[in-house]
Amino acid sequence: MNGKRTMRDSFDAAIRGLVEVLQTQRNMKFHFLAAIAILIISLFLNLTKIELIVLAFAIVLVLITEIINTIVEFITDLFSPEFSDIAGMVKDISAGAVLLSAINAAVTGYLLFFTRLIPKFPTIVFKVQQAPPHLTFIAIVLVVFLVLIAKARAYHSGKLSFLRGGMPSGHSAVAFACLAVVVFMSGDLLISTLTFFLSFLVSLSRIREKVHNVKEVVVGAVLGFLVTISIFQLFS
């Protein structure tokens, strides 16, 4: 067998490595989803070439540092399978690099997005602000009903209760439904951003407690947010 490695083999190995880290690393899944969301938003903001380069660099830096962090963890576990202070310190330092890149991305996103969104935000939500208050109640109740319907099959099979586990995450659905209500009723970008972080923390807690996986949480969040927006758009 020829031991030479072709360029195609190299690309195949690289792609396989990315797929592997996506399948095994929960944080990488979140980073990819966040990157996709940010890129979609950037399409509507008319960013300059320089701003796009800065944004792309910030996104790629987060992904690269997360990959390096994964490699460091694997190598540390390989050479130090038992717990040691040095191994723990190595992992902490590696995770610190990911944190710094994430902070850099957050600051970059703020500087690029908020300066454009702040003047446009009141106009975007003005129409929905005129919606009757009872739409909030209807939207959240509808989200809860849809979550219960989605879980009904698993519930009847005896696999879970309505309040714990299953597709989708009810906590995430309700949290992001409330986020949509705050966004459109307040018309304030800062308040909406703070509410987003609270909704995100609720969703993250379901993953940390191993009640839901990432897919169940993301589906719940999207369901809650989109259903609430649809209710306000249709009846306002």
ZILINPE-V34025 format. One record per backbone hydrogen bond with DSSP energy under -1.0 kcal/mol. NH is the residue of the N-H (numbers start at 0). CO is the residue of the C=O. E is the energy in kcal/mol with one decimal. If there is no record, write none. Layout:
BEGIN
NH	CO	E
NH	CO	E
END
This chain:
BEGIN
9	5	-1.9
10	6	-2.4
11	7	-2.6
12	8	-2.5
13	9	-2.3
14	10	-2.7
15	11	-2.3
16	12	-2.0
17	13	-2.0
18	14	-2.6
19	15	-2.2
20	16	-2.3
21	17	-2.1
22	18	-2.3
23	19	-1.8
24	20	-2.0
28	24	-1.5
29	25	-1.8
30	26	-2.4
31	27	-2.4
32	28	-2.3
33	29	-2.7
34	30	-2.4
35	31	-2.3
36	32	-2.3
37	33	-2.5
38	34	-2.4
39	35	-2.1
40	36	-2.2
41	37	-2.2
43	40	-1.7
44	41	-1.3
51	47	-2.4
52	48	-2.3
53	49	-2.4
54	50	-2.5
55	51	-2.9
56	52	-2.5
57	53	-2.2
58	54	-2.3
59	55	-2.8
60	56	-2.4
61	57	-1.6
62	58	-2.0
63	59	-2.9
64	60	-2.4
65	61	-2.0
66	62	-2.1
67	63	-2.7
68	64	-2.5
69	65	-2.0
70	66	-2.3
71	67	-2.8
72	68	-2.1
73	69	-2.4
74	70	-2.8
75	71	-2.6
76	72	-2.5
77	73	-2.0
78	74	-2.3
79	75	-2.1
87	83	-2.3
88	84	-2.3
89	85	-2.5
90	86	-2.0
91	87	-2.2
92	88	-2.5
93	89	-2.2
94	90	-2.5
95	91	-1.9
96	92	-1.4
97	93	-1.3
98	94	-2.1
99	95	-2.3
100	96	-2.0
101	97	-2.2
102	98	-2.4
103	99	-2.4
104	100	-2.1
105	101	-2.4
106	102	-2.6
107	103	-2.4
108	104	-2.8
109	105	-2.2
110	106	-2.5
111	107	-2.3
112	108	-3.0
113	109	-1.2
115	112	-1.0
116	112	-2.9
117	113	-2.5
120	116	-2.6
123	119	-1.9
124	120	-1.8
128	124	-1.9
130	127	-1.6
134	131	-1.8
135	132	-1.7
137	133	-2.3
138	134	-2.8
139	135	-2.2
140	136	-2.4
141	137	-2.5
142	138	-2.2
143	139	-2.3
144	140	-2.5
145	141	-2.5
146	142	-2.3
147	143	-2.4
148	144	-2.4
149	145	-2.3
150	146	-1.8
151	147	-1.0
154	150	-2.3
155	151	-2.5
156	152	-1.1
157	154	-1.7
158	153	-1.9
168	215	-2.3
172	168	-2.0
173	169	-2.6
174	170	-2.5
175	171	-2.5
176	172	-1.6
177	173	-2.4
178	174	-1.7
179	175	-2.0
180	176	-1.9
181	177	-2.5
182	178	-2.7
183	179	-2.1
184	180	-2.4
185	181	-2.3
186	182	-1.3
191	187	-2.2
192	188	-2.3
193	189	-2.4
194	190	-2.3
195	191	-2.1
196	192	-2.0
197	193	-1.8
198	194	-2.6
199	195	-2.9
200	196	-2.3
201	197	-2.1
202	198	-2.2
203	199	-3.0
204	200	-2.1
205	201	-1.1
206	202	-1.1
207	203	-2.7
208	204	-2.1
209	206	-1.4
210	205	-2.1
211	205	-1.8
216	212	-1.9
217	213	-2.7
218	214	-2.6
219	215	-1.9
220	216	-2.5
221	217	-2.7
222	218	-2.6
223	219	-2.6
224	220	-2.3
225	221	-2.7
226	222	-2.3
227	223	-1.6
228	224	-2.2
229	225	-2.5
230	226	-2.2
231	227	-2.1
232	228	-2.5
233	229	-2.7
234	230	-1.9
235	231	-1.2
END
